[in-house]
Amino acid sequence: MPDHGESQRQFARRIGVSQPRVNQLIKDGLPVLANGRVDTRAALRWLEQNLDHERSVRAKRGSAGAATGSSSCAAPPGAPPTASPSGPVTGAPMAEIRRQHEIVKVARDRLRLETEKGRVVNRDEVKVAIFNRARKERNAHLAWALRVAPLMAAELGVDPALMFTCLDRHLREHLAELAKTPLLELPE
């Protein structure tokens, strides 16, 4: 199914900005489709790569100017964040914290988009589906043993009850071994 994108208003709501801000981003290079709608996946990728670039450049210029003039209370670049007893963690410039926050928001929006398009599945639902499938397969194997034991007994000329008991025991042992073996270790 081709992606027809979102309107600029929808995309603005998705990323939590105004529509005029989306227009500015488009002028700065935010990907749009030929019909003028925002290419959502490409736009989220573009935001993640280009988000807050100008602000971080200004912050770097400002910190270089501060280093030559007055002393700063901020930790030097690369220093680990430190917690003060009276306040929050320090050591990372606020612009960097905002940039990381925006990147997380973009990633969350991308996940929401993938979920809306049905490309992401719920882990708990998958576990339940796998468990139910395995239970059905186990029951089918046990029913098979019950169905073929009398036929095998007739072919071999042995007691049907004895044949079923032996076949059922071996089949249950085999199923128990399979249940203990991780999926990645099963032979192809």
Backbone as CSV, one residue per row, in Angstrom:
resi,resn,N_x,N_y,N_z,CA_x,CA_y,CA_z,C_x,C_y,C_z
1,MET,0.842,-1.169,0.000,0.000,0.000,0.000,0.889,1.234,0.000
2,PRO,0.730,2.127,-0.974,1.586,3.311,-1.024,1.245,4.257,0.108
3,ASP,2.256,4.954,0.584,2.073,5.907,1.662,1.726,7.255,1.044
4,HIS,0.507,7.760,1.339,0.067,9.039,0.799,0.407,10.179,1.741
5,GLY,1.128,9.893,2.809,1.586,10.926,3.726,0.480,11.503,4.580
6,GLU,0.846,12.520,5.319,-0.083,13.211,6.199,-0.131,14.674,5.786
7,SER,-1.234,15.320,6.121,-1.295,16.754,5.882,-0.308,17.428,6.839
8,GLN,0.032,18.658,6.521,0.974,19.377,7.377,0.379,19.560,8.776
9,ARG,-0.918,19.761,8.851,-1.584,19.910,10.153,-1.499,18.610,10.955
10,GLN,-1.756,17.467,10.308,-1.665,16.171,11.002,-0.248,15.925,11.493
11,PHE,0.725,16.225,10.640,2.115,16.006,11.029,2.507,16.926,12.175
12,ALA,2.020,18.173,12.141,2.304,19.106,13.238,1.767,18.552,14.558
13,ARG,0.534,18.011,14.517,-0.027,17.403,15.730,0.792,16.197,16.172
14,ARG,1.239,15.387,15.210,2.013,14.181,15.528,3.282,14.534,16.301
15,ILE,3.993,15.586,15.868,5.277,15.893,16.507,5.167,16.985,17.556
16,GLY,3.939,17.521,17.755,3.725,18.476,18.833,4.235,19.875,18.554
17,VAL,4.107,20.341,17.307,4.500,21.709,16.960,3.345,22.357,16.202
18,SER,3.489,23.660,15.908,2.455,24.366,15.155,2.629,24.103,13.654
19,GLN,1.563,24.361,12.904,1.641,24.180,11.461,2.639,25.155,10.826
20,PRO,2.708,26.423,11.277,3.744,27.293,10.715,5.162,26.758,10.953
21,ARG,5.383,26.082,12.079,6.703,25.495,12.338,6.982,24.396,11.321
22,VAL,5.969,23.619,10.959,6.149,22.576,9.939,6.514,23.226,8.614
23,ASN,5.878,24.358,8.283,6.228,25.077,7.054,7.695,25.503,7.073
24,GLN,8.166,25.986,8.221,9.580,26.356,8.344,10.478,25.144,8.130
25,LEU,10.088,24.023,8.731,10.888,22.802,8.592,10.933,22.343,7.138
26,ILE,9.829,22.500,6.423,9.795,22.124,5.004,10.775,22.993,4.224
27,LYS,10.811,24.290,4.545,11.771,25.178,3.881,13.205,24.778,4.205
28,ASP,13.415,24.200,5.401,14.748,23.763,5.809,15.117,22.388,5.243
29,GLY,14.142,21.701,4.583,14.476,20.424,3.951,13.643,19.239,4.403
30,LEU,12.619,19.439,5.229,11.753,18.340,5.648,11.113,17.717,4.413
31,PRO,11.212,16.400,4.237,10.703,15.754,3.009,9.182,15.828,2.890
32,VAL,8.715,16.207,1.700,7.292,16.198,1.384,7.095,15.426,0.085
33,LEU,5.886,14.951,-0.109,5.541,14.223,-1.324,5.173,15.213,-2.429
34,ALA,5.010,14.723,-3.637,4.681,15.579,-4.778,3.344,16.284,-4.578
35,ASN,2.426,15.657,-3.817,1.115,16.256,-3.591,1.125,17.291,-2.457
36,GLY,2.305,17.572,-1.897,2.429,18.583,-0.840,2.240,18.033,0.562
37,ARG,1.864,16.762,0.657,1.690,16.156,1.986,3.049,15.723,2.520
38,VAL,3.134,15.573,3.827,4.402,15.223,4.469,4.619,13.719,4.376
39,ASP,5.782,13.318,3.882,6.184,11.913,3.836,6.574,11.530,5.268
40,THR,5.653,10.928,6.004,5.781,10.766,7.450,7.053,10.038,7.862
41,ARG,7.300,8.872,7.274,8.489,8.096,7.678,9.774,8.867,7.397
42,ALA,9.871,9.412,6.193,11.077,10.153,5.820,11.219,11.410,6.671
43,ALA,10.091,12.051,6.979,10.139,13.273,7.784,10.600,12.972,9.204
44,LEU,10.115,11.874,9.775,10.560,11.511,11.130,12.049,11.191,11.134
45,ARG,12.515,10.512,10.092,13.946,10.226,9.971,14.741,11.531,9.840
46,TRP,14.236,12.449,9.006,14.906,13.736,8.792,14.972,14.516,10.100
47,LEU,13.867,14.528,10.849,13.866,15.240,12.132,14.903,14.657,13.080
48,GLU,14.984,13.336,13.107,15.944,12.682,14.005,17.377,13.066,13.646
49,GLN,17.664,13.199,12.362,19.025,13.510,11.923,19.342,14.996,11.997
50,ASN,18.350,15.859,11.799,18.607,17.292,11.677,18.052,18.114,12.824
51,LEU,17.426,17.472,13.777,16.742,18.179,14.843,17.680,19.051,15.646
52,ASP,17.321,20.286,15.774,18.006,21.214,16.657,19.461,21.427,16.283
53,HIS,19.801,21.240,15.002,21.193,21.388,14.571,21.681,22.819,14.778
54,GLU,20.865,23.800,14.356,21.300,25.191,14.474,21.514,25.567,15.935
55,ARG,20.607,25.138,16.806,20.716,25.486,18.223,21.977,24.898,18.844
56,SER,22.314,23.649,18.456,23.521,23.038,19.017,24.775,23.745,18.512
57,VAL,24.748,24.237,17.248,25.895,24.991,16.718,26.051,26.288,17.489
58,ARG,24.940,26.999,17.739,24.997,28.240,18.522,25.496,27.975,19.927
59,ALA,25.048,26.863,20.536,25.480,26.546,21.893,26.983,26.279,21.934
60,LYS,27.489,25.598,20.897,28.935,25.331,20.850,29.720,26.630,20.713
61,ARG,29.212,27.551,19.845,29.871,28.845,19.690,29.837,29.613,21.005
62,GLY,28.695,29.571,21.686,28.554,30.287,22.961,29.475,29.730,24.020
63,SER,29.627,28.402,24.074,30.496,27.810,25.098,31.960,28.085,24.776
64,ALA,32.305,28.212,23.482,33.685,28.541,23.121,33.994,29.968,23.548
65,GLY,33.023,30.883,23.385,33.219,32.263,23.804,33.323,32.375,25.311
66,ALA,32.555,31.567,26.032,32.579,31.614,27.487,33.896,31.084,28.011
67,ALA,34.502,30.139,27.294,35.748,29.544,27.773,36.885,30.544,27.715
68,THR,36.821,31.473,26.757,37.915,32.435,26.639,37.752,33.577,27.620
69,GLY,36.534,33.886,28.030,36.293,35.034,28.894,36.192,34.656,30.348
70,SER,34.981,34.440,30.806,34.757,34.210,32.232,34.720,32.736,32.554
71,SER,34.755,32.454,33.865,34.689,31.061,34.289,33.242,30.597,34.230
72,SER,33.049,29.304,34.024,31.709,28.755,33.888,31.467,27.733,34.983
73,CYS,30.214,27.610,35.397,29.862,26.632,36.423,29.580,25.277,35.804
74,ALA,29.431,25.225,34.488,29.118,23.954,33.832,30.337,23.051,33.842
75,ALA,30.057,21.750,33.812,31.141,20.765,33.781,31.806,20.804,32.418
76,PRO,33.096,20.470,32.338,33.768,20.458,31.040,33.179,19.382,30.144
77,PRO,33.296,19.554,28.811,32.751,18.554,27.893,33.356,17.190,28.161
78,GLY,32.511,16.171,28.147,32.983,14.803,28.366,32.994,14.412,29.827
79,ALA,32.783,15.381,30.744,32.773,15.043,32.171,31.470,14.334,32.494
80,PRO,31.512,13.364,33.409,30.282,12.655,33.742,29.338,13.570,34.510
81,PRO,28.033,13.394,34.330,27.083,14.198,35.069,27.218,13.944,36.567
82,THR,27.028,14.980,37.344,27.118,14.843,38.791,25.825,15.322,39.404
83,ALA,25.410,14.682,40.451,24.176,15.073,41.125,24.534,15.896,42.344
84,SER,23.856,17.016,42.493,24.073,17.808,43.694,22.965,17.484,44.674
85,PRO,23.229,17.592,45.988,22.196,17.245,46.955,20.966,18.132,46.838
86,SER,21.131,19.346,46.342,19.998,20.259,46.325,19.272,20.305,44.988
87,GLY,19.794,19.644,43.962,19.152,19.798,42.665,19.357,18.632,41.741
88,PRO,18.995,18.825,40.460,19.065,17.750,39.475,20.483,17.488,39.009
89,VAL,20.594,16.507,38.123,21.885,16.133,37.548,22.392,17.286,36.687
90,THR,23.683,17.575,36.801,24.273,18.642,36.003,25.362,18.060,35.130
91,GLY,25.867,18.835,34.194,26.970,18.366,33.367,26.633,18.326,31.904
92,ALA,25.350,18.227,31.540,24.953,18.229,30.142,24.257,19.557,29.855
93,PRO,24.609,20.237,28.778,23.944,21.498,28.462,22.467,21.263,28.181
94,MET,21.657,22.249,28.515,20.214,22.127,28.354,19.840,21.861,26.895
95,ALA,20.565,22.455,25.947,20.271,22.221,24.532,20.432,20.746,24.181
96,GLU,21.444,20.095,24.735,21.661,18.668,24.463,20.544,17.833,25.067
97,ILE,20.123,18.194,26.259,19.016,17.473,26.911,17.748,17.628,26.089
98,ARG,17.482,18.846,25.607,16.293,19.064,24.768,16.399,18.267,23.472
99,ARG,17.586,18.259,22.870,17.783,17.523,21.620,17.505,16.037,21.823
100,GLN,18.029,15.479,22.896,17.798,14.061,23.172,16.328,13.795,23.440
101,HIS,15.676,14.713,24.142,14.242,14.566,24.408,13.458,14.557,23.092
102,GLU,13.813,15.446,22.175,13.134,15.508,20.883,13.387,14.242,20.067
103,ILE,14.586,13.703,20.146,14.892,12.463,19.426,14.023,11.331,19.958
104,VAL,13.847,11.276,21.269,12.982,10.247,21.865,11.543,10.440,21.385
105,LYS,11.083,11.690,21.336,9.722,11.953,20.857,9.564,11.501,19.407
106,VAL,10.555,11.763,18.571,10.489,11.356,17.167,10.450,9.829,17.065
107,ALA,11.277,9.158,17.862,11.282,7.687,17.844,9.926,7.153,18.295
108,ARG,9.347,7.771,19.309,8.029,7.356,19.794,6.977,7.569,18.709
109,ASP,7.068,8.689,17.995,6.128,8.957,16.910,6.291,7.950,15.774
110,ARG,7.535,7.590,15.470,7.775,6.596,14.420,7.165,5.249,14.829
111,LEU,7.335,4.870,16.090,6.747,3.620,16.580,5.224,3.682,16.504
112,ARG,4.644,4.819,16.870,3.188,4.978,16.795,2.719,4.831,15.347
113,LEU,3.446,5.422,14.404,3.093,5.318,12.987,3.165,3.867,12.522
114,GLU,4.236,3.175,12.871,4.374,1.768,12.484,3.244,0.929,13.092
115,THR,2.843,1.246,14.319,1.751,0.526,14.971,0.437,0.797,14.242
116,GLU,0.196,2.067,13.892,-1.026,2.422,13.167,-1.108,1.713,11.823
117,LYS,0.018,1.501,11.184,0.032,0.840,9.878,-0.002,-0.679,10.008
118,GLY,0.006,-1.193,11.231,-0.077,-2.632,11.436,1.232,-3.364,11.243
119,ARG,2.354,-2.654,11.317,3.658,-3.280,11.126,4.308,-3.687,12.436
120,VAL,3.679,-3.349,13.549,4.205,-3.693,14.868,3.153,-4.552,15.561
121,VAL,3.591,-5.612,16.196,2.652,-6.495,16.882,2.927,-6.480,18.371
122,ASN,1.906,-6.794,19.130,1.998,-6.826,20.579,2.711,-8.110,21.004
123,ARG,3.736,-7.963,21.820,4.544,-9.111,22.243,3.708,-10.149,22.988
124,ASP,2.820,-9.702,23.876,1.989,-10.641,24.641,1.043,-11.413,23.730
125,GLU,0.491,-10.740,22.707,-0.390,-11.429,21.766,0.374,-12.489,20.978
126,VAL,1.615,-12.191,20.619,2.438,-13.158,19.884,2.722,-14.367,20.762
127,LYS,3.060,-14.135,22.035,3.319,-15.255,22.945,2.095,-16.151,23.070
128,VAL,0.913,-15.549,23.220,-0.321,-16.333,23.344,-0.572,-17.125,22.062
129,ALA,-0.358,-16.486,20.905,-0.583,-17.173,19.630,0.373,-18.354,19.458
130,ILE,1.639,-18.170,19.818,2.616,-19.261,19.706,2.253,-20.393,20.654
131,PHE,1.880,-20.043,21.893,1.501,-21.067,22.861,0.295,-21.863,22.361
132,ASN,-0.729,-21.166,21.853,-1.927,-21.851,21.361,-1.605,-22.748,20.172
133,ARG,-0.737,-22.267,19.276,-0.346,-23.084,18.116,0.387,-24.340,18.577
134,ALA,1.313,-24.202,19.526,2.068,-25.358,20.019,1.135,-26.361,20.699
135,ARG,0.158,-25.864,21.458,-0.785,-26.762,22.128,-1.603,-27.538,21.099
136,LYS,-2.042,-26.860,20.026,-2.816,-27.533,18.973,-1.966,-28.599,18.277
137,GLU,-0.699,-28.288,18.028,0.181,-29.276,17.391,0.398,-30.480,18.300
138,ARG,0.617,-30.225,19.590,0.793,-31.343,20.539,-0.452,-32.224,20.551
139,ASN,-1.627,-31.609,20.640,-2.866,-32.378,20.665,-3.074,-33.158,19.368
140,ALA,-2.682,-32.578,18.241,-2.809,-33.279,16.959,-1.892,-34.496,16.915
141,HIS,-0.674,-34.365,17.459,0.243,-35.516,17.495,-0.300,-36.624,18.390
142,LEU,-0.840,-36.255,19.539,-1.384,-37.273,20.446,-2.614,-37.949,19.829
143,ALA,-3.434,-37.179,19.130,-4.604,-37.759,18.467,-4.157,-38.681,17.330
144,TRP,-3.086,-38.331,16.650,-2.552,-39.173,15.584,-2.141,-40.539,16.140
145,ALA,-1.454,-40.527,17.280,-1.034,-41.804,17.886,-2.245,-42.665,18.219
146,LEU,-3.280,-42.061,18.731,-4.503,-42.802,19.081,-5.166,-43.364,17.820
147,ARG,-5.089,-42.622,16.710,-5.720,-43.049,15.465,-4.932,-44.144,14.743
148,VAL,-3.582,-44.052,14.730,-2.805,-45.002,13.943,-2.356,-46.234,14.726
149,ALA,-2.404,-46.196,16.043,-1.955,-47.357,16.829,-2.716,-48.634,16.448
150,PRO,-4.063,-48.605,16.333,-4.762,-49.842,15.944,-4.395,-50.303,14.523
151,LEU,-4.153,-49.346,13.622,-3.785,-49.719,12.259,-2.416,-50.384,12.232
152,MET,-1.459,-49.806,12.986,-0.121,-50.386,13.062,-0.163,-51.762,13.723
153,ALA,-1.005,-51.884,14.761,-1.132,-53.173,15.459,-1.662,-54.243,14.516
154,ALA,-2.635,-53.882,13.685,-3.198,-54.842,12.737,-2.153,-55.249,11.703
155,GLU,-1.362,-54.291,11.216,-0.318,-54.608,10.243,0.739,-55.523,10.824
156,LEU,1.094,-55.297,12.096,2.167,-56.070,12.720,1.666,-57.321,13.427
157,GLY,0.350,-57.413,13.594,-0.218,-58.582,14.257,0.063,-58.590,15.757
158,VAL,0.019,-57.417,16.413,0.256,-57.335,17.860,-0.984,-56.783,18.533
159,ASP,-0.983,-56.840,19.851,-2.110,-56.351,20.649,-2.254,-54.832,20.455
160,PRO,-3.439,-54.330,20.042,-3.635,-52.887,19.830,-3.392,-52.053,21.088
161,ALA,-3.784,-52.555,22.254,-3.581,-51.800,23.506,-2.093,-51.657,23.791
162,LEU,-1.337,-52.728,23.585,0.114,-52.689,23.798,0.774,-51.738,22.801
163,MET,0.333,-51.792,21.534,0.892,-50.901,20.521,0.619,-49.445,20.875
164,PHE,-0.618,-49.135,21.302,-0.943,-47.757,21.661,-0.122,-47.302,22.863
165,THR,0.008,-48.145,23.874,0.757,-47.784,25.075,2.205,-47.448,24.725
166,CYS,2.822,-48.281,23.902,4.222,-48.068,23.518,4.372,-46.807,22.663
167,LEU,3.520,-46.662,21.652,3.592,-45.498,20.773,3.310,-44.206,21.543
168,ASP,2.318,-44.224,22.415,1.956,-43.042,23.201,3.103,-42.630,24.123
169,ARG,3.741,-43.600,24.787,4.846,-43.312,25.706,6.015,-42.655,24.957
170,HIS,6.395,-43.236,23.806,7.514,-42.692,23.036,7.188,-41.300,22.462
171,LEU,5.961,-41.128,22.018,5.560,-39.840,21.476,5.571,-38.766,22.565
172,ARG,5.076,-39.072,23.759,5.079,-38.098,24.865,6.513,-37.751,25.290
173,GLU,7.412,-38.748,25.295,8.812,-38.464,25.612,9.425,-37.521,24.571
174,HIS,9.112,-37.789,23.326,9.628,-36.943,22.246,9.099,-35.510,22.377
175,LEU,7.809,-35.356,22.652,7.228,-34.023,22.816,7.821,-33.297,24.021
176,ALA,8.108,-34.037,25.096,8.723,-33.427,26.275,10.134,-32.931,25.958
177,GLU,10.895,-33.703,25.161,12.234,-33.267,24.740,12.149,-31.998,23.886
178,LEU,11.194,-31.985,22.960,11.020,-30.802,22.121,10.654,-29.578,22.949
179,ALA,9.827,-29.769,23.972,9.412,-28.648,24.812,10.590,-28.063,25.584
180,LYS,11.562,-28.869,25.917,12.737,-28.406,26.663,13.786,-27.748,25.746
181,THR,13.748,-28.052,24.453,14.760,-27.562,23.525,14.393,-26.157,23.052
182,PRO,15.308,-25.183,23.197,15.033,-23.841,22.660,14.858,-23.895,21.151
183,LEU,14.003,-23.007,20.628,13.690,-23.002,19.201,14.946,-22.862,18.326
184,LEU,15.909,-22.086,18.786,17.101,-21.851,17.973,17.977,-23.095,17.845
185,GLU,17.803,-24.051,18.748,18.637,-25.270,18.711,17.961,-26.421,17.987
186,LEU,16.704,-26.243,17.536,16.011,-27.319,16.836,16.640,-27.525,15.466
187,PRO,16.764,-28.773,15.031,17.313,-29.024,13.687,16.346,-28.527,12.622
188,GLU,16.898,-28.112,11.508,16.072,-27.599,10.393,15.496,-28.725,9.605
